[in-house]
Amino acid sequence: MKRRQFLQSLSALATTPVLAAETPWKLNYLLASSMYGSLPLADILPEVKKGGATAIELWPKKHGTQREELDEIGHDKFAEMLKEHGIGFGGTTRYDLGPFKLTQEIAVVKKLGGSFIVTGGSGEWKNITPEQLKANVKDFVEKMKPHAALAAEAGLQIGIENHVNNLIDTPDSLRWLADEIRSLPGIGIALAPYHLPQDTKLLAGLIRHIDQKMTLFYAWEHGKGCTKPMPKEDELQQMPGRGQLDWKPLLQALKDVNFTGPTEVFMHPTPRGIPIMPTLAESTAEIVRGKNHLDGIVASL
């Protein structure tokens, strides 16, 4: 009887569904090469993992020189360097090319295993009515369709960043862009809270509205800005945990939409093209501090 009961219990276990442990939601960090100014890739790549990231994004002048360095050293050499350091390639930022001249860049990013290219919008935005701005956003998306299709074919997304003095600058323009590209593959939004009102309810609402069209998220607040020289402690207020922005509502919104794309702990130094801190090690330490601030909040959600 005992043997029969034992076999029955084994049979019951075999037919009982096994509930997999739920993987906690977390941010997936990407390093922007511009955080190290114009330092060479040989110096920056060893810092990627130290800063909690798994991949690097390359920036061109004036913010960095690593995109130009990629062409100088050759794509194969760069791929070897990535492999040597056990890191991946996220993509590039190409404001210099604009949204309509990315054909060659798409080929490069695809070759290196990247997933995105960040650029800006295009179209008239000054001194026009909201109705005209909405129409201009729609027109921009229409013009982007063949470029988005090319990116989608390569397995990439063109991430349109909201940026000051740009077609995609205001909360409304972001909402309209998200609506227009909702079912359009190959194009998304690179959301930069820095360039928006520092209203947590507004920012969290935009994250939820953009939803699955988020290509990249900048953990970047406005602080005291980045357009003029100022004491370093003031400049650093762009970084998470340094300024006044409460990141919890934003992170909750990212969790609610299950955002799994890349997140960059980010800021701009003045002048552009220098590391965010005086030394390589101090720059990495500041990125780690910002990451730890965000991770601490995520753990509390």
C-alpha angles and dihedrals in degrees: 000000000000090000091050092050090048092052091046091052090051090050091051091051091050092056096042111102113244111230110219116225110257112246110232115243114250142166118265107219127217125185120229108215089216089073085077096045113214098342114135124261090246088066097040103046095066088056096057097084092037088061092052096254128128098201143024133233118208124225128195129217134327093033095036142342101226096102090055090045089055090062092043097053095035132248095262092053090050091050089053090051091051091050092048091056095040095238136125136231118248103182142261142285111229112175085144091066098041125212098294102052102057102109096107092039091054089055092050095047091047092050091053094046097252125150108208151025119207120212140143136265126262132218143070116307107152122104096349133128122261088248092055091046090053090050090049091052089052090049091050091053091049090054090047095056098092091044092048090049090053091050092047091051088055092048093251140118127221103221113208109208122211104237138171115263091021139110089252099052110112132062090249093053089051092051092048091048091050091050093049095050097039094114098023114106122214097037134079144145130278101206118212113184089190091074095051136069108285092240110134094204090052094046094047089048091052091051090053092046093050089045112153093005091076108118097176137356123214114211087210129130129191100242107159094335133250106247101096139032115274139154111296093243088059094045090051091062086090087073123089111268094016100078134048100267116118103223096190098087091047093049091046089054091049089051092047092056090041094236108194099165125107123300121198123203094219151178141146120240124211118264098032117238098048127101116265089245131031095259138033092244093048091049091053091046091054091050089050090050091053092047092050090051091054094043091052090057093045089054089057096052 
